[in-house]
Amino acid sequence: MVSGLKEKVGEVLLPGDEFCFEAEDTISLTEQVKPEKVVCGPGLRRSGDRLLVCKSGVLRHKQPNTFWIDSQQRRYVPVKGESVVGIVTAKSGDVFKVDFGGSEQASLSYLAFEGATKRNRPNVQVGDLVFAQFLIANKDMEPELVCIDGSGRANGMGVLAGGGLLFRVSLGLVRRLLAPHSKIESDLKQLFPCELVVGMNGRVWVHSCSVQQTLIIANLLQSCDTMTAAQRRELFRRVQQGVL
Amino acid sequence: MMEVCGSGIVNLREFGCEQSLLSRPDGSASFIQGDTSVLAGVYGPAEVKVSKEIYDRATLEVLIQPKVGLPGVKERSQEQSVRETCEASLLLSLHPRSSLTLVLQVLHDDGSLLSCCLNAACMALMDAGLPMSCLFCGVTCAIDTAGQIITDPTATQEKESRALMTFAIDSTEHRVMMSSTKGSFSVHELQQCIAVSQKASEKIFQFYRDSVRRRYSKTL
């Protein structure tokens, strides 16, 4: 079953495709056989001894036995621990409501900021942008955001202040940007020095030294969405030479 | 990105599809069968009105917009057929208390409209990345006065036909998920039409696979 899945890694699968766990016919007496555990990521579902695909996309694999479907979608579904860029839409008592582009608004407690106490409230206004991570993300419950990590440190999270520009890109591009040793990010860094905040919900916040540069970066990133690596390098090279 | 599949043993008109062509919806697709053309857009999972909220699954709303004028009784019945097919294939329980909206805009009607709507709906749902247990496709069969079965009829063939049937077929077991019939026919003819539709569906599912593969070819 695992070998059957591994053969399909890198191929495009559609909803309804399935893989069967086949029972071992022969039991080895000499060496101990550990049953292989398969970890299913997004787009894959376990049903008894079958593995079902429920999203269209490319099958990916990570050692030892983690599989998931990499798909291009625009609507964000919250996942615990992921960081997102949200907009504060309301202040009600001791929680803020934050719109992060999902199916309902998330709540953000005023105590979930670095250094915040009951006396010392954080300065957050309606309309502010916050970079926060999900503490609770469950399909049956209201999602909850926090702007601190486990040890109470901000760790880069909090209100995004001081200008900058917010724009949307596809979720696939966000994952490519956030991947370790991302080529897009390093190429962009060489081109323009800038502050870049990438939320898993497809919202990107850019801040650089001038408005013009900020707009160029935003346009470049949005056009990266539909380009192959070679096309992107060509575009970046032309921008660097000042042709565009 | 447009691709075209020619006709073979089971006689289908040329069909083509384009995915994520609209910028605003979460998923979109256009599907063309001969001269019939439908554009579909999917929004969701999004916030739901309290009156339409279902506590254990998503609310699916299907809207069919005719080429001219306002949607009438005919569109309402097609909406219901499409909605029930989509509900059967989508895993709605994974997004409780949210809403999914599917808008189908008819661009041109030259027969087999319902099957074209179903195909466009399936491609748009897939593009939006919604969890589905299986895919589905629509096939329309017409029985003419001589008793011949015509798959994927044009508007004139539909008008001359004695009976008209549309089936939604699922991709895993090729079973009938929905049927919509008009006119008189015998049991034997119905079974024949189902068999023909199942054969035609294989071709459509292969086309789905090819077009999705082409779409992801840049990220492979």
Interface residues (C-beta under 8 A of the other chain):
Chain A: G10 V12 L14 P15 G16 E18 G43 R45 L52 C54 K55 S56 G57 V58 D70 S71 Q72 Q73 R74 R75 V77 G102 S103 E104 Q105 K139 D140 G172 T226 M227 T228
Chain B: S20 D26 G27 G44 P45 A46 E47 V48 S89 L91 L94 H95 P96 R97 S98 S99 M126 D127 A128 G129 L130 P131 M132 S133 C134 L135 D170 S171 T172 Y208 R209 V212 R213 R215 Y216 K218 T219 L220
